[in-house]
Amino acid sequence: MEQINIDIVPVGVCKTAHASQFDMGRQIRFNLYNQGSPYTLTGAETVTMVVNGEEESITNTSDNYVIWDVADSDCETAGVIGCELRIVLGSMLIGSRNFFLEVEMDPYGDSNLRIVSVGPADICTFETTLNEPLPSVKCTLTPSLTGYTAVNLTACGVNLWDEDTESGYISDLDGSIVANADYVHSKNFNICVPETEVCCLKPANIWFSIFWYDETQTFISSVAHQSATTKVNTVPSNARFFKICVKESTYQNNVGVNYPSTDTSYHAYTGNAYAIALGDTYYGGTLDVTTGVLTVEYDSSLQPITPYDVQLSPTAVRAIVGANNVYSDTGETELKYLTID
């Protein structure tokens, strides 16, 4: 974290803070002085940062420094930005000081790099040529009486199935695994979004079935098909996970569960699954995956409360080159991604 000594009496040469274009979660610490002597806040002051005429709040630490959480929007344009740190008590201006924020150009600066927002949506779908971290990912925790102890986020391509298999057959009666060397099935539970349409595709004359599971990974139902090479299935309203089973003794990398369902071509799975532990049970709110801030908005009886924040570890979610699908098992997702015009 960059630290800058700043005098609240506006005399002398302006200091310069630094950031990079499209920074996320940048923090800068300002050590406060009053005519050369350390200045300690009482806690009653209002501390703000003025950037391009827009005022941003800074948490008063009741100490001789403040930490500025630089907004993502402050770093969208490379160059030098005029800023002002202001300390006010009631209607009285205690002190202020101008300084510069120097934002260095990103590596794609000559290529018309843009930040594009998607969502909120059940599945955020976009295309990009840049394999870069997403500037922002936020997941809604839809109010739930059972609550959430984790957010499971998937960021993948068109094929939602991870293609990780093991030998055996899944029973369409109860979802149990039956030993059978003629079949392979999903090794992992893959996340699905209720009431969305997916296209299941397979080679001709090969038996295939998709199995649906609820939020506790309890078997719900299955859909089998053998003749057609593609079939559009609607995810049940209570399904949160799925597995597949195919009649092949060794998986031949030839099966897909595609979103959007209009894509009927096989795509090898690319992507990652992120299991984000919340550390406790929460019943509704919003998780900013990028910063790790969980905003809790509901209690265990699903009554709205005075929102409060819980700081978790930040998670970097990287886009893949081509088509992207980003979604979670807790509700809608919204994000920002980088693209070049």
Phi, psi and omega in degrees: 000128177290139176240137181230129173276124185226131179266129184284354172269120189285073175227155177089187185281138178292138177279166179231126173260166188226146176208170175248150180301134180069024174301148174234128175073022178294132176238141178228130181262131177248114174278124190268137176225153175234102183053045174093346179257143179305137180246124182253130177286147178274338184105348180268349183282160169254123182248127180225162174240129178256119182234118182052039177084353180259135184265132179239138181282148173234132180294129179282116184272359183053043181216190182263029174206162172227154178244125180263118171275100185295125180294147178304322183294336179290341186250012183286333183242129178288150179133193182252128183244134175281131181227162178217127173269127184235137176236120185233138174240109186064240177259005185261128174279108180286319181187158177206156179206130176278149173204176181245142170253114180263114182257113181285149182289141177285166184298340181257021189302333180266011187243021179057051178292135180231154170257127182241136179264143177226136177094184009290143182204159177299318174228124176272117184244132180200169176233143178207156175261003186250122176272068185240157174299144177287130181300332181205137172220125179231136181241130175280134170262094181301132181312128185216132179292333178278339177077178182229136172250352180203157170244122178259113185248136176244134173230106188215184177271207183298318181281119182275350182264132187283354175063023176265118189237165169214162185290143176134171183241141176262126180289132178278003177272316184220004178078009180283158180268129180244129179296125179196114185288352179274354184233156168231155180217169180299133175280327185245158168280130177253142183286141172229163181250123183305142172063021171260159179260133176234151178257116175269128182228149186202169174292160178295144174063024174247128180290137182216144175214146176245138185242134183254144182224150181276190186294340176265009181064033174268135183300136177251300185194176178217160176228125181249150169207145184235321188282301184289146179280339177227147178207130178273126178240143175264127180294129179303153185296336181256009181272139176234344181220160175216159169226165175232160174222137182222143181276085175212134180290331175225128183297133186255017181051060186218015183236141179221153170236096194264142167226128002289160186289349177285346178273112185252015179261151177286135175231127174299142182292132171225138178146189183215152172249137182239115176261110186253106181287137182265346177083350180195181177260126178233150193249000177166146180158210181219133175252120170274100185298322186292319181264343183083009182271119174261119176262113182271128187235353182223149174266185187292342176265010179066026174271135177300142179238178163293115188294148174221157185255144173239125181272116175251179179285134176296151177233125178270123179250122186259136175287158173250157179288126181107214182284140180232141169233124180235127183199163181229175180262013183246350182148204184291157179234145169225148186206171171233141178226163181261140176212159178247128177287000000 
